[in-house]
Structure formats: C-alpha cells, structure tokens
Amino acid sequence: MAIAIGTEGAGPVLAQMIRARIDQMLSPSLGRLAALAADYREAVDRLVPRGVSRRIFWRRFFSGDVASAVDAHDVAAARRAANVLLSTSGKAEGKIWLVAPVRAPKTF
C-alpha cells in the first residue's frame, strides 16, 4: 500500500508530520493483508455477486477474522477465515418496506 503526501515544497515538515500520524494509525500488516486479498480477488469475482454483497465481503475480509489472523502473523488461520467467509458469502439479505401515502378524506 502506498500513500503519497506532498506539499510541493511549501511545508515538507508538515508532510513528514502527516506521514508519521498515518504510520501510527495503520497496522504494519496491511501489506500482507492486501497481498492475501489479491490471492482471493479472482475467487471473489466468480463467487460473490457484485454490489452490496461484494462490498460486505471485502469489508468483513479487511476488518474481521481474516485481518486479525494476518495481524497475528497466522497466515494459515487467515486463509481458513477467508475461505469460510467466501463460502458463506452470497446475496446480501435485507428488508424492504413499501409505504403508501395516506390521503386525507375529501371535505365538501
């Protein structure tokens, strides 16, 4: 993962400070997590429907058990968690409410 910060010479110290803050916020294992995601990209494209379902899959991948296992340096557990996530992903479930407007009675 690469994040570029530049000030076009106006504030190099400010750019360094911003980079330092970002470094503190991000896990050092993000590169490994991104590499694992690349390994699963083709399978996800085949098995998980586009749209909401796919966004939910990736959100869970990057913030759930897969990410936790990668952060703990347990790639085997991360792959197991990714496989479980992939096998349980399908169409997103949700609810739809149809609401009809209520009209006031006519008065004469």
N, CA and C atoms as an extended XYZ file, in Angstrom:
324
Properties=species:S:1:pos:R:3:atomname:S:1:resname:S:1:resid:I:1 pbc="F F F"
N         0.849       -1.148        0.000 N   MET     1
C         0.000        0.000        0.000 CA  MET     1
C         0.905        1.223        0.000 C   MET     1
N         0.568        2.178       -0.834 N   ALA     2
C         1.356        3.402       -0.905 CA  ALA     2
C         0.439        4.606       -0.765 C   ALA     2
N         0.840        5.513        0.087 N   ILE     3
C         0.110        6.759        0.277 CA  ILE     3
C         1.112        7.884        0.062 C   ILE     3
N         0.814        8.760       -0.856 N   ALA     4
C         1.722        9.863       -1.156 CA  ALA     4
C         1.195       11.151       -0.523 C   ALA     4
N         2.104       11.881        0.091 N   ILE     5
C         1.764       13.161        0.682 CA  ILE     5
C         2.813       14.160        0.221 C   ILE     5
N         2.352       15.221       -0.352 N   GLY     6
C         3.281       16.238       -0.819 CA  GLY     6
C         2.730       17.625       -0.578 C   GLY     6
N         3.628       18.559       -0.415 N   THR     7
C         3.216       19.947       -0.223 CA  THR     7
C         3.803       20.847       -1.297 C   THR     7
N         4.412       20.234       -2.310 N   GLU     8
C         5.071       20.967       -3.396 CA  GLU     8
C         6.084       21.977       -2.857 C   GLU     8
N         6.769       21.548       -1.791 N   GLY     9
C         7.830       22.367       -1.217 CA  GLY     9
C         7.361       23.384       -0.201 C   GLY     9
N         6.062       23.558       -0.063 N   ALA    10
C         5.547       24.593        0.833 CA  ALA    10
C         5.683       24.223        2.308 C   ALA    10
N         5.659       22.926        2.617 N   GLY    11
C         5.727       22.534        4.028 CA  GLY    11
C         6.223       21.121        4.195 C   GLY    11
N         7.496       20.859        3.883 N   PRO    12
C         7.994       19.491        3.999 CA  PRO    12
C         7.900       18.927        5.420 C   PRO    12
N         8.050       19.756        6.421 N   VAL    13
C         7.937       19.281        7.807 CA  VAL    13
C         6.495       18.880        8.092 C   VAL    13
N         5.537       19.644        7.554 N   LEU    14
C         4.135       19.306        7.706 CA  LEU    14
C         3.849       17.951        7.053 C   LEU    14
N         4.397       17.723        5.872 N   ALA    15
C         4.217       16.435        5.190 CA  ALA    15
C         4.794       15.305        6.021 C   ALA    15
N         5.955       15.504        6.630 N   GLN    16
C         6.560       14.481        7.489 CA  GLN    16
C         5.671       14.189        8.696 C   GLN    16
N         5.099       15.232        9.270 N   MET    17
C         4.223       15.057       10.431 CA  MET    17
C         2.969       14.264       10.050 C   MET    17
N         2.407       14.562        8.898 N   ILE    18
C         1.215       13.841        8.434 CA  ILE    18
C         1.550       12.386        8.167 C   ILE    18
N         2.685       12.140        7.517 N   ARG    19
C         3.114       10.757        7.262 CA  ARG    19
C         3.286        9.989        8.574 C   ARG    19
N         3.864       10.626        9.563 N   ALA    20
C         4.085        9.973       10.863 CA  ALA    20
C         2.747        9.617       11.516 C   ALA    20
N         1.782       10.512       11.429 N   ARG    21
C         0.464       10.225       12.008 CA  ARG    21
C        -0.212        9.062       11.288 C   ARG    21
N        -0.129        9.045        9.977 N   ILE    22
C        -0.727        7.959        9.205 CA  ILE    22
C        -0.046        6.645        9.545 C   ILE    22
N         1.273        6.652        9.650 N   ASP    23
C         2.015        5.434       10.019 CA  ASP    23
C         1.545        4.885       11.360 C   ASP    23
N         1.255        5.768       12.308 N   GLN    24
C         0.795        5.334       13.628 CA  GLN    24
C        -0.604        4.732       13.560 C   GLN    24
N        -1.438        5.238       12.647 N   MET    25
C        -2.822        4.774       12.540 CA  MET    25
C        -2.937        3.415       11.858 C   MET    25
N        -2.052        3.124       10.938 N   LEU    26
C        -2.181        1.927       10.113 CA  LEU    26
C        -1.380        0.766       10.679 C   LEU    26
N        -1.960       -0.414       10.559 N   SER    27
C        -1.290       -1.629       11.021 CA  SER    27
C        -0.120       -1.958       10.106 C   SER    27
N         0.987       -2.409       10.652 N   PRO    28
C         2.120       -2.808        9.823 CA  PRO    28
C         1.805       -4.016        8.930 C   PRO    28
N         0.732       -4.742        9.246 N   SER    29
C         0.398       -5.936        8.470 CA  SER    29
C        -0.498       -5.643        7.267 C   SER    29
N        -0.776       -4.378        6.980 N   LEU    30
C        -1.669       -4.063        5.866 CA  LEU    30
C        -1.150       -4.571        4.524 C   LEU    30
N         0.139       -4.548        4.333 N   GLY    31
C         0.707       -5.047        3.081 CA  GLY    31
C         0.438       -6.537        2.902 C   GLY    31
N         0.614       -7.302        3.982 N   ARG    32
C         0.335       -8.743        3.924 CA  ARG    32
C        -1.151       -9.001        3.698 C   ARG    32
N        -1.997       -8.189        4.325 N   LEU    33
C        -3.438       -8.333        4.144 CA  LEU    33
C        -3.835       -8.014        2.705 C   LEU    33
N        -3.246       -6.977        2.131 N   ALA    34
C        -3.529       -6.630        0.736 CA  ALA    34
C        -3.055       -7.730       -0.212 C   ALA    34
N        -1.907       -8.328        0.078 N   ALA    35
C        -1.404       -9.428       -0.763 CA  ALA    35
C        -2.341      -10.631       -0.686 C   ALA    35
N        -2.854      -10.919        0.503 N   LEU    36
C        -3.804      -12.020        0.651 CA  LEU    36
C        -5.097      -11.711       -0.110 C   LEU    36
N        -5.541      -10.480       -0.046 N   ALA    37
C        -6.743      -10.075       -0.788 CA  ALA    37
C        -6.545      -10.291       -2.286 C   ALA    37
N        -5.360       -9.993       -2.783 N   ALA    38
C        -5.066      -10.199       -4.208 CA  ALA    38
C        -5.185      -11.678       -4.563 C   ALA    38
N        -4.786      -12.561       -3.653 N   ASP    39
C        -4.910      -14.004       -3.882 CA  ASP    39
C        -6.369      -14.438       -4.011 C   ASP    39
N        -7.269      -13.736       -3.352 N   TYR    40
C        -8.684      -14.104       -3.342 CA  TYR    40
C        -9.525      -13.335       -4.357 C   TYR    40
N        -8.951      -12.360       -5.017 N   ARG    41
C        -9.716      -11.486       -5.910 CA  ARG    41
C       -10.473      -12.269       -6.989 C   ARG    41
N        -9.822      -13.214       -7.653 N   GLU    42
C       -10.464      -13.957       -8.733 CA  GLU    42
C       -11.629      -14.807       -8.205 C   GLU    42
N       -11.431      -15.473       -7.079 N   ALA    43
C       -12.494      -16.299       -6.497 CA  ALA    43
C       -13.683      -15.438       -6.080 C   ALA    43
N       -13.396      -14.283       -5.514 N   VAL    44
C       -14.473      -13.375       -5.113 CA  VAL    44
C       -15.247      -12.901       -6.345 C   VAL    44
N       -14.528      -12.569       -7.408 N   ASP    45
C       -15.197      -12.149       -8.640 CA  ASP    45
C       -16.129      -13.235       -9.168 C   ASP    45
N       -15.733      -14.500       -9.026 N   ARG    46
C       -16.538      -15.622       -9.513 CA  ARG    46
C       -17.715      -15.940       -8.601 C   ARG    46
N       -17.504      -15.865       -7.285 N   LEU    47
C       -18.473      -16.422       -6.347 CA  LEU    47
C       -19.356      -15.421       -5.606 C   LEU    47
N       -18.917      -14.202       -5.499 N   VAL    48
C       -19.689      -13.224       -4.718 CA  VAL    48
C       -20.316      -12.218       -5.680 C   VAL    48
N       -21.639      -12.076       -5.616 N   PRO    49
C       -22.311      -11.141       -6.523 CA  PRO    49
C       -21.784       -9.714       -6.370 C   PRO    49
N       -21.762       -9.014       -7.478 N   ARG    50
C       -21.334       -7.612       -7.458 CA  ARG    50
C       -22.277       -6.783       -6.607 C   ARG    50
N       -21.808       -5.617       -6.246 N   GLY    51
C       -22.655       -4.689       -5.497 CA  GLY    51
C       -22.493       -4.853       -4.001 C   GLY    51
N       -23.606       -4.782       -3.307 N   VAL    52
C       -23.602       -4.778       -1.847 CA  VAL    52
C       -22.943       -6.031       -1.276 C   VAL    52
N       -23.257       -7.188       -1.847 N   SER    53
C       -22.688       -8.439       -1.326 CA  SER    53
C       -21.171       -8.422       -1.365 C   SER    53
N       -20.628       -7.942       -2.460 N   ARG    54
C       -19.169       -7.916       -2.596 CA  ARG    54
C       -18.547       -6.889       -1.655 C   ARG    54
N       -19.190       -5.743       -1.522 N   ARG    55
C       -18.657       -4.730       -0.592 CA  ARG    55
C       -18.668       -5.263        0.835 C   ARG    55
N       -19.738       -5.966        1.199 N   ILE    56
C       -19.819       -6.555        2.540 CA  ILE    56
C       -18.720       -7.594        2.718 C   ILE    56
N       -18.499       -8.430        1.698 N   PHE    57
C       -17.437       -9.427        1.778 CA  PHE    57
C       -16.097       -8.753        2.073 C   PHE    57
N       -15.740       -7.751        1.268 N   TRP    58
C       -14.428       -7.117        1.444 CA  TRP    58
C       -14.339       -6.362        2.761 C   TRP    58
N       -15.438       -5.767        3.186 N   ARG    59
C       -15.420       -5.071        4.480 CA  ARG    59
C       -15.130       -6.081        5.591 C   ARG    59
N       -15.764       -7.249        5.544 N   ARG    60
C       -15.516       -8.287        6.547 CA  ARG    60
C       -14.104       -8.851        6.420 C   ARG    60
N       -13.637       -9.004        5.206 N   PHE    61
C       -12.284       -9.515        4.961 CA  PHE    61
C       -11.256       -8.592        5.615 C   PHE    61
N       -11.399       -7.293        5.372 N   PHE    62
C       -10.399       -6.336        5.840 CA  PHE    62
C       -10.563       -5.919        7.302 C   PHE    62
N       -11.668       -6.287        7.944 N   SER    63
C       -11.846       -5.846        9.326 CA  SER    63
C       -12.231       -6.961       10.285 C   SER    63
N       -12.355       -8.183        9.808 N   GLY    64
C       -12.796       -9.282       10.667 CA  GLY    64
C       -11.698      -10.272       10.992 C   GLY    64
N       -12.083      -11.544       10.998 N   ASP    65
C       -11.173      -12.619       11.400 CA  ASP    65
C        -9.950      -12.737       10.491 C   ASP    65
N       -10.144      -12.473        9.201 N   VAL    66
C        -9.012      -12.564        8.268 CA  VAL    66
C        -7.947      -11.548        8.666 C   VAL    66
N        -8.370      -10.307        8.844 N   ALA    67
C        -7.422       -9.249        9.208 CA  ALA    67
C        -6.769       -9.517       10.558 C   ALA    67
N        -7.553      -10.013       11.501 N   SER    68
C        -6.999      -10.315       12.830 CA  SER    68
C        -5.931      -11.398       12.749 C   SER    68
N        -6.185      -12.427       11.941 N   ALA    69
C        -5.207      -13.510       11.805 CA  ALA    69
C        -3.935      -13.015       11.118 C   ALA    69
N        -4.078      -12.196       10.094 N   VAL    70
C        -2.896      -11.635        9.422 CA  VAL    70
C        -2.112      -10.780       10.402 C   VAL    70
N        -2.817       -9.990       11.190 N   ASP    71
C        -2.166       -9.130       12.184 CA  ASP    71
C        -1.397       -9.961       13.213 C   ASP    71
N        -1.901      -11.177       13.495 N   ALA    72
C        -1.242      -12.079       14.449 CA  ALA    72
C        -0.179      -12.945       13.768 C   ALA    72
N         0.111      -12.659       12.500 N   HIS    73
C         1.118      -13.396       11.721 CA  HIS    73
C         0.745      -14.863       11.513 C   HIS    73
N        -0.555      -15.158       11.483 N   ASP    74
C        -1.027      -16.525       11.277 CA  ASP    74
C        -1.716      -16.611        9.917 C   ASP    74
N        -0.913      -16.774        8.883 N   VAL    75
C        -1.430      -16.778        7.516 CA  VAL    75
C        -2.355      -17.964        7.278 C   VAL    75
N        -2.055      -19.111        7.867 N   ALA    76
C        -2.915      -20.286        7.697 CA  ALA    76
C        -4.311      -20.007        8.251 C   ALA    76
N        -4.377      -19.412        9.433 N   ALA    77
C        -5.677      -19.070       10.023 CA  ALA    77
C        -6.376      -18.001        9.191 C   ALA    77
N        -5.606      -17.089        8.638 N   ALA    78
C        -6.199      -16.051        7.789 CA  ALA    78
C        -6.822      -16.671        6.546 C   ALA    78
N        -6.134      -17.629        5.949 N   ARG    79
C        -6.684      -18.313        4.765 CA  ARG    79
C        -7.929      -19.129        5.122 C   ARG    79
N        -7.906      -19.787        6.272 N   ARG    80
C        -9.096      -20.527        6.706 CA  ARG    80
C       -10.273      -19.578        6.900 C   ARG    80
N       -10.017      -18.453        7.547 N   ALA    81
C       -11.085      -17.468        7.776 CA  ALA    81
C       -11.589      -16.892        6.454 C   ALA    81
N       -10.676      -16.661        5.518 N   ALA    82
C       -11.072      -16.145        4.209 CA  ALA    82
C       -11.908      -17.171        3.462 C   ALA    82
N       -11.540      -18.442        3.561 N   ASN    83
C       -12.309      -19.496        2.892 CA  ASN    83
C       -13.707      -19.626        3.487 C   ASN    83
N       -13.805      -19.534        4.808 N   VAL    84
C       -15.121      -19.576        5.454 CA  VAL    84
C       -15.951      -18.384        4.995 C   VAL    84
N       -15.351      -17.229        4.994 N   LEU    85
C       -16.052      -16.022        4.558 CA  LEU    85
C       -16.513      -16.164        3.116 C   LEU    85
N       -15.668      -16.695        2.278 N   LEU    86
C       -16.002      -16.877        0.867 CA  LEU    86
C       -17.134      -17.894        0.698 C   LEU    86
N       -17.117      -18.946        1.482 N   SER    87
C       -18.146      -19.979        1.339 CA  SER    87
C       -19.493      -19.545        1.897 C   SER    87
N       -19.503      -18.579        2.788 N   THR    88
C       -20.764      -18.121        3.380 CA  THR    88
C       -21.283      -16.849        2.740 C   THR    88
N       -20.536      -16.302        1.785 N   SER    89
C       -20.972      -15.072        1.135 CA  SER    89
C       -21.931      -15.402        0.007 C   SER    89
N       -22.944      -14.647       -0.077 N   GLY    90
C       -23.936      -14.825       -1.132 CA  GLY    90
C       -24.626      -13.502       -1.332 C   GLY    90
N       -25.848      -13.588       -1.678 N   LYS    91
C       -26.599      -12.356       -1.859 CA  LYS    91
C       -26.831      -11.713       -0.504 C   LYS    91
N       -26.740      -10.416       -0.487 N   ALA    92
C       -26.963       -9.692        0.759 CA  ALA    92
C       -28.438       -9.781        1.141 C   ALA    92
N       -28.664      -10.025        2.408 N   GLU    93
C       -30.034      -10.067        2.889 CA  GLU    93
C       -30.411       -8.695        3.382 C   GLU    93
N       -31.662       -8.374        3.252 N   GLY    94
C       -32.133       -7.084        3.712 CA  GLY    94
C       -33.644       -7.073        3.760 C   GLY    94
N       -34.174       -5.952        4.081 N   LYS    95
C       -35.621       -5.793        4.157 CA  LYS    95
C       -36.021       -4.579        3.334 C   LYS    95
N       -37.210       -4.680        2.785 N   ILE    96
C       -37.762       -3.561        2.029 CA  ILE    96
C       -39.141       -3.269        2.595 C   ILE    96
N       -39.416       -2.047        2.865 N   TRP    97
C       -40.729       -1.635        3.311 CA  TRP    97
C       -41.354       -0.800        2.207 C   TRP    97
N       -42.566       -1.144        1.852 N   LEU    98
C       -43.320       -0.358        0.891 CA  LEU    98
C       -44.327        0.455        1.682 C   LEU    98
N       -44.245        1.746        1.531 N   VAL    99
C       -45.104        2.641        2.301 CA  VAL    99
C       -45.939        3.435        1.309 C   VAL    99
N       -47.249        3.334        1.460 N   ALA   100
C       -48.146        4.084        0.581 CA  ALA   100
C       -48.582        5.340        1.319 C   ALA   100
N       -48.673        6.445        0.608 N   PRO   101
C       -49.115        7.677        1.286 CA  PRO   101
C       -50.583        7.573        1.699 C   PRO   101
N       -50.884        8.149        2.810 N   VAL   102
C       -52.253        8.186        3.287 CA  VAL   102
C       -52.847        9.526        2.884 C   VAL   102
N       -53.972        9.462        2.218 N   ARG   103
C       -54.606       10.711        1.771 CA  ARG   103
C       -55.701       11.109        2.748 C   ARG   103
N       -55.744       12.380        2.981 N   ALA   104
C       -56.801       12.891        3.862 CA  ALA   104
C       -58.152       12.797        3.142 C   ALA   104
N       -59.220       12.514        3.892 N   PRO   105
C       -60.528       12.432        3.239 CA  PRO   105
C       -60.937       13.796        2.674 C   PRO   105
N       -61.668       13.742        1.590 N   LYS   106
C       -62.141       14.992        0.971 CA  LYS   106
C       -63.250       15.579        1.834 C   LYS   106
N       -63.203       16.849        1.987 N   THR   107
C       -64.265       17.543        2.711 CA  THR   107
C       -64.970       18.488        1.763 C   THR   107
N       -66.283       18.596        1.892 N   PHE   108
C       -67.082       19.461        0.998 CA  PHE   108
C       -67.682       20.591        1.768 C   PHE   108
